[in-house]
Amino acid sequence: MRPLTRLHSDSDFPPSCEALEDPNGLLAVGGDLSAQRLILAYRRGIFPWYEAPQPLLWWTPDPRSVLFPAELHVSNSLRKILRRNGFQLAVDQQFTQVMCACAAARGDGVGTWIDADMVAAYSRLQQQGLAHSIEVMDAAGSLVGGLYGVSLGRVFFGESMFSSVSNASKVAFVALVSILRRADFHMIDCQLESEHLNSLGARTIKRVEFEQRLKQAVDVVTSGDIWELPDTCGGLL
């Protein structure tokens, strides 16, 4: 087994074929969370994921979970929730709060990878217009669900989502897809397979296919004014 690549401030990522099979997709260790490093990573389909006190780890798993916007599945029960119009929606109004809520939502005994350094790093991307959050509020205006991720070209790289009331994260995901459909985005990178995302239409593809699709879409110019939503979830129907 080849040794794991250690990144320095001026070093590039190794080719994805050097990623480990166990743990699946572990590619490199070290480096930093600068905007330059993160953009370089996402353009290659690589993302950071670690649990304190681990060092910074970089991943590119195979297979890869993705959702093509046209394949979004909205169940009858979720459609009824949207029709009730009980959730308010917003974009990029509470980015840091969404990240912190995603960190706090980890109740499975696993340490969160969303630490203060992560929040600061992605907040810098958000200030550059490269990271976005979808916020879902209840009737009183309290944040009850949401998601955040990185947008490059016509690919959205989902990072995490949370829900403090039933279905709020699914409403956030439907809202995200509504934006991406209007802007003709090619795909959403969901990173690792989960039942939650599969229920919304995500599926796995081989890493080599993911990288080919990414290469075709990551440099396509998109407008910065696409990040708008109706005030309430009923407007998504």
URFEN-V464445 format. One record per residue. N is the residue number from 1. PHI is phi in degrees with one decimal (NA if undefined). Layout:
BEGIN
N/PHI + N/PHI
END
This chain:
BEGIN
1/NA + 2/-69.8 + 3/-66.2 + 4/-71.4 + 5/-66.6 + 6/-103.8 + 7/-87.6 + 8/-114.5 + 9/-59.8 + 10/-110.9 + 11/-96.7 + 12/-92.4 + 13/-73.5 + 14/-72.0 + 15/-62.7 + 16/-64.0 + 17/-64.9 + 18/-88.3 + 19/-65.1 + 20/-71.6 + 21/-85.6 + 22/-144.1 + 23/-71.3 + 24/-60.8 + 25/93.6 + 26/-66.2 + 27/-112.0 + 28/-157.3 + 29/-133.5 + 30/97.6 + 31/80.7 + 32/-148.0 + 33/-109.0 + 34/-65.2 + 35/-58.1 + 36/-60.6 + 37/-66.0 + 38/-64.7 + 39/-63.8 + 40/-57.7 + 41/-64.5 + 42/-63.6 + 43/-62.0 + 44/-99.8 + 45/79.3 + 46/-111.6 + 47/-137.6 + 48/-86.2 + 49/-161.7 + 50/-153.0 + 51/-127.4 + 52/-54.8 + 53/-97.7 + 54/-63.5 + 55/-71.2 + 56/-67.0 + 57/-116.4 + 58/-121.7 + 59/-130.8 + 60/-150.9 + 61/-70.2 + 62/-139.5 + 63/-77.1 + 64/-118.1 + 65/-85.5 + 66/-138.2 + 67/-130.5 + 68/-88.0 + 69/-48.7 + 70/-68.4 + 71/-99.2 + 72/-56.1 + 73/-109.7 + 74/-109.6 + 75/-67.3 + 76/-60.4 + 77/-67.0 + 78/-69.4 + 79/-61.9 + 80/-64.9 + 81/-63.3 + 82/-63.3 + 83/-64.5 + 84/-65.3 + 85/61.0 + 86/-90.6 + 87/-111.9 + 88/-91.3 + 89/-127.6 + 90/-155.8 + 91/-126.6 + 92/59.9 + 93/-93.6 + 94/-137.8 + 95/-58.3 + 96/-62.8 + 97/-63.5 + 98/-64.6 + 99/-59.8 + 100/-66.1 + 101/-67.4 + 102/-62.6 + 103/-65.6 + 104/-71.6 + 105/-76.4 + 106/-74.7 + 107/-111.8 + 108/-100.0 + 109/85.6 + 110/-93.2 + 111/-61.9 + 112/-78.5 + 113/-90.5 + 114/-93.1 + 115/-96.9 + 116/-61.3 + 117/-65.9 + 118/-63.6 + 119/-59.0 + 120/-65.2 + 121/-64.9 + 122/-75.5 + 123/-65.4 + 124/-64.6 + 125/-63.7 + 126/-64.1 + 127/-66.6 + 128/-88.9 + 129/79.5 + 130/-106.4 + 131/-126.1 + 132/-142.2 + 133/-126.6 + 134/-108.4 + 135/-114.4 + 136/-120.5 + 137/-116.7 + 138/-80.5 + 139/-63.1 + 140/-87.2 + 141/90.2 + 142/-83.9 + 143/-68.2 + 144/-124.6 + 145/-171.6 + 146/168.0 + 147/-153.4 + 148/-146.1 + 149/-176.7 + 150/-113.4 + 151/-119.5 + 152/-131.9 + 153/58.5 + 154/-116.6 + 155/-128.6 + 156/-109.7 + 157/-101.8 + 158/-71.1 + 159/-105.4 + 160/-161.1 + 161/-142.6 + 162/-145.8 + 163/-153.1 + 164/-100.9 + 165/-133.2 + 166/-56.2 + 167/74.0 + 168/-65.7 + 169/-69.8 + 170/-66.8 + 171/-61.9 + 172/-61.3 + 173/-68.8 + 174/-61.0 + 175/-63.3 + 176/-59.7 + 177/-63.4 + 178/-62.4 + 179/-66.9 + 180/-67.4 + 181/-63.4 + 182/-61.4 + 183/-95.0 + 184/60.2 + 185/-67.4 + 186/-82.8 + 187/-165.4 + 188/-111.2 + 189/-81.9 + 190/-98.7 + 191/66.6 + 192/-112.2 + 193/-63.9 + 194/-148.4 + 195/-61.4 + 196/-58.6 + 197/-75.8 + 198/-60.6 + 199/-66.2 + 200/-96.7 + 201/115.4 + 202/-69.2 + 203/-149.3 + 204/-99.5 + 205/-132.9 + 206/-65.5 + 207/-59.3 + 208/-63.9 + 209/-68.8 + 210/-57.9 + 211/-66.0 + 212/-64.6 + 213/-64.6 + 214/-61.5 + 215/-59.9 + 216/-75.5 + 217/-113.0 + 218/-72.7 + 219/-102.2 + 220/-69.4 + 221/-72.9 + 222/-125.8 + 223/-77.0 + 224/-81.6 + 225/-100.7 + 226/-80.8 + 227/-85.8 + 228/-136.0 + 229/-138.1 + 230/-64.0 + 231/-65.2 + 232/-132.5 + 233/-68.5 + 234/-62.5 + 235/-75.0 + 236/-79.9 + 237/-81.7
END
